[in-house]
Amino acid sequence: MKIALLAGSNHRAATSTKLAAYIQHLINANGHVSTLIDLYQTPVPFYSPENAHGGHEALEHLKRTMLEADGIVLATPEYHSGISGVLKNALDHLGQDHFHNKAVLSVSSSGGAIAVSSLTQLQTIVRNLHGVNSPEWISIGGDARKSFQPGAAFDDINPDVDLRVRRVVSSFLDLTSLLSVRQ
């Protein structure tokens, strides 16, 4: 299966991006093909309904990757109880053809204990784009974020956090497999 991961932070050392990279590592270890798009490294232009930004390399790559994906992972930091503006802008460039009947896993990192508001917003956006929300999500906050700080290796991830991430990713891959067979 092909999995697209969209990391929606505009911070070079974002824990949400490092979490997405770890999820990519787990997906690849399960024999799947994945593409991680880090919006910090490859930003897309501001969305405007009057301008399709045709030919913009990063935007064309984003759209193509999302179209070809069997499943999608959306990763965001939680800013003021919401998703990042960078991720929202990228999602505004996409449509139902990018998400229709695809499994979508939402993940978030919060400076506080958990990031429920951003995850709820992501799930609402996914429903409006006709994607299928994975029944579980991943929220890291507080001490759990230490596992994804700069310089931390995947081998250093807190065992409890690692177990949860692995379990949720496995469930997401099962859902992706079920949905991709139906298409």
HUCORCOR-V212040 format. One record per residue. N is the residue number from 0. D_LAST is the distance of its C-alpha to the last C-alpha in whole Angstrom. Layout:
# HUCORCOR-V212040
{{N;D_LAST} {N;D_LAST}}
This chain:
# HUCORCOR-V212040
{{0;13} {1;14} {2;15} {3;17} {4;20} {5;22} {6;26} {7;28} {8;31} {9;34} {10;36} {11;37} {12;37} {13;35} {14;34} {15;30} {16;30} {17;31} {18;29} {19;26} {20;28} {21;28} {22;24} {23;23} {24;26} {25;24} {26;21} {27;22} {28;25} {29;22} {30;21} {31;18} {32;18} {33;19} {34;21} {35;23} {36;25} {37;28} {38;29} {39;33} {40;32} {41;30} {42;31} {43;29} {44;32} {45;32} {46;30} {47;31} {48;30} {49;33} {50;32} {51;28} {52;30} {53;29} {54;29} {55;30} {56;29} {57;28} {58;26} {59;24} {60;23} {61;22} {62;19} {63;18} {64;18} {65;16} {66;13} {67;13} {68;12} {69;10} {70;12} {71;15} {72;19} {73;22} {74;25} {75;28} {76;32} {77;33} {78;36} {79;38} {80;35} {81;32} {82;30} {83;31} {84;32} {85;31} {86;27} {87;27} {88;28} {89;25} {90;23} {91;25} {92;24} {93;20} {94;18} {95;15} {96;13} {97;14} {98;13} {99;10} {100;8} {101;9} {102;12} {103;15} {104;19} {105;22} {106;25} {107;29} {108;32} {109;35} {110;39} {111;39} {112;38} {113;35} {114;32} {115;31} {116;31} {117;29} {118;26} {119;27} {120;27} {121;23} {122;22} {123;23} {124;22} {125;18} {126;18} {127;19} {128;17} {129;14} {130;13} {131;13} {132;17} {133;17} {134;20} {135;22} {136;24} {137;26} {138;30} {139;33} {140;36} {141;40} {142;40} {143;37} {144;37} {145;39} {146;37} {147;35} {148;39} {149;39} {150;41} {151;39} {152;37} {153;34} {154;37} {155;39} {156;36} {157;37} {158;36} {159;35} {160;33} {161;32} {162;31} {163;29} {164;27} {165;26} {166;25} {167;23} {168;21} {169;21} {170;19} {171;17} {172;16} {173;15} {174;13} {175;11} {176;10} {177;9} {178;7} {179;5} {180;6} {181;4} {182;0}}
